[in-house]
Amino acid sequence: MTKRLEIGARRRKGVAPIRLGINIDHVATLRNARGERHPDPLRAARLAVEAGADNITAHLREDRRHIKDEDIARLTAAKLAPLNLEMAVTEEMLAIALKVKPHATCLVPERREEITTEGGLDVASQIETLAPYIAKLRAAGIQVSLFIDPEPEQIDASAKVKTDAIELHTGTYCRAAASGDRRASERELKRLIDGARQAAALGLEVHAGHGLDYDNVGPVASIPEIVELNIGHHLVGEAIFVGLAASVARMRAAMDAARESLRHSDTEASLGT
């Protein structure tokens, strides 16, 4: 069955398909360690799409520590898959996004000294700044997502600034799952479930990401309101051992298995079993 027919079949059975976005930032990190051209993020994007990725995510940081402007230009020109440009809420990044016009942008908090994005965007305290910023991106035909913690106040604020989507920060859940603390893991998963339901009820598309791996992705992929997961560091790390195509394909299979379990549980519930 082709991907398009498979997605259509899932929709008819009442379960929304779930997209896989692959973040290629750390392919660029490895390349930049030598200051040369290898490994090439564009080649990584091509392999990821061939292995089952639905879109490509790249974070153009202020200090260009991994992804560079020419990477964004090449990814845009290649048109391998929809490009999701992660970016800070700055005038420089707005100008770049309006020039290259990626399919989507994900607005994230950014501090120069952080190793990776450490938490969600505080939308509630920046409504007056974010609303016109988002409006400019949307007016250019660019979908906008906000990377936020699963907090009711932040979800409500996201709806107020008229974003298209939110991306729930899964990092706290992933750390709890890795710690072996079942109670903490269940508590954080419930926050994600409640946040996804709240956002969907407000008309927002729901994505999720940060820290997801083969072991913890299943419960998140089983949340029916979540329609996209963005995953990068774990898969690039695994690629060292098994290759990028195999790494991405395994994640694609894990997500699809979780979604299939959800479909079966919905069918059983409708039959009263």
Secondary structure in CASP SS format (residue, H / E / C, confidence):
PFRMAT SS
TARGET T0000
AUTHOR 0000-0000-0000
METHOD secondary structure of the structure
MODEL  1
M C 1.00
T C 1.00
K H 1.00
R H 1.00
L H 1.00
E H 1.00
I H 1.00
G H 1.00
A H 1.00
R H 1.00
R H 1.00
R H 1.00
K C 1.00
G C 1.00
V C 1.00
A C 1.00
P C 1.00
I C 1.00
R E 1.00
L E 1.00
G E 1.00
I E 1.00
N E 1.00
I C 1.00
D H 1.00
H H 1.00
V H 1.00
A H 1.00
T H 1.00
L H 1.00
R H 1.00
N H 1.00
A H 1.00
R H 1.00
G C 1.00
E C 1.00
R C 1.00
H C 1.00
P C 1.00
D C 1.00
P H 1.00
L H 1.00
R H 1.00
A H 1.00
A H 1.00
R H 1.00
L H 1.00
A H 1.00
V H 1.00
E H 1.00
A C 1.00
G C 1.00
A C 1.00
D C 1.00
N E 1.00
I E 1.00
T E 1.00
A E 1.00
H E 1.00
L C 1.00
R C 1.00
E C 1.00
D C 1.00
R C 1.00
R C 1.00
H C 1.00
I C 1.00
K C 1.00
D H 1.00
E H 1.00
D H 1.00
I H 1.00
A H 1.00
R H 1.00
L H 1.00
T H 1.00
A H 1.00
A H 1.00
K C 1.00
L C 1.00
A C 1.00
P C 1.00
L E 1.00
N E 1.00
L E 1.00
E E 1.00
M E 1.00
A C 1.00
V C 1.00
T C 1.00
E H 1.00
E H 1.00
M H 1.00
L H 1.00
A H 1.00
I H 1.00
A H 1.00
L H 1.00
K H 1.00
V H 1.00
K C 1.00
P C 1.00
H C 1.00
A E 1.00
T E 1.00
C E 1.00
L E 1.00
V C 1.00
P C 1.00
E C 1.00
R C 1.00
R C 1.00
E C 1.00
E C 1.00
I C 1.00
T C 1.00
T C 1.00
E C 1.00
G C 1.00
G C 1.00
L C 1.00
D C 1.00
V C 1.00
A C 1.00
S C 1.00
Q C 1.00
I H 1.00
E H 1.00
T H 1.00
L H 1.00
A H 1.00
P H 1.00
Y H 1.00
I H 1.00
A H 1.00
K H 1.00
L H 1.00
R H 1.00
A H 1.00
A C 1.00
G C 1.00
I C 1.00
Q E 1.00
V E 1.00
S E 1.00
L E 1.00
F E 1.00
I E 1.00
D C 1.00
P C 1.00
E C 1.00
P H 1.00
E H 1.00
Q H 1.00
I H 1.00
D H 1.00
A H 1.00
S H 1.00
A H 1.00
K H 1.00
V C 1.00
K C 1.00
T C 1.00
D C 1.00
A E 1.00
I E 1.00
E E 1.00
L E 1.00
H E 1.00
T C 1.00
G H 1.00
T H 1.00
Y H 1.00
C H 1.00
R H 1.00
A H 1.00
A H 1.00
A H 1.00
S H 1.00
G C 1.00
D C 1.00
R H 1.00
R H 1.00
A H 1.00
S H 1.00
E H 1.00
R H 1.00
E H 1.00
L H 1.00
K H 1.00
R H 1.00
L H 1.00
I H 1.00
D H 1.00
G H 1.00
A H 1.00
R H 1.00
Q H 1.00
A H 1.00
A H 1.00
A H 1.00
L C 1.00
G C 1.00
L C 1.00
E E 1.00
V E 1.00
H E 1.00
A E 1.00
G E 1.00
H C 1.00
G C 1.00
L C 1.00
D C 1.00
Y C 1.00
D C 1.00
N C 1.00
V H 1.00
G H 1.00
P H 1.00
V H 1.00
A H 1.00
S C 1.00
I C 1.00
P C 1.00
E C 1.00
I E 1.00
V E 1.00
E E 1.00
L E 1.00
N E 1.00
I E 1.00
G C 1.00
H H 1.00
H H 1.00
L H 1.00
V H 1.00
G H 1.00
E H 1.00
A H 1.00
I H 1.00
F H 1.00
V H 1.00
G C 1.00
L H 1.00
A H 1.00
A H 1.00
S H 1.00
V H 1.00
A H 1.00
R H 1.00
M H 1.00
R H 1.00
A H 1.00
A H 1.00
M H 1.00
D H 1.00
A H 1.00
A H 1.00
R H 1.00
E H 1.00
S H 1.00
L H 1.00
R H 1.00
H H 1.00
S H 1.00
D H 1.00
T H 1.00
E H 1.00
A H 1.00
S H 1.00
L H 1.00
G C 1.00
T C 1.00
END
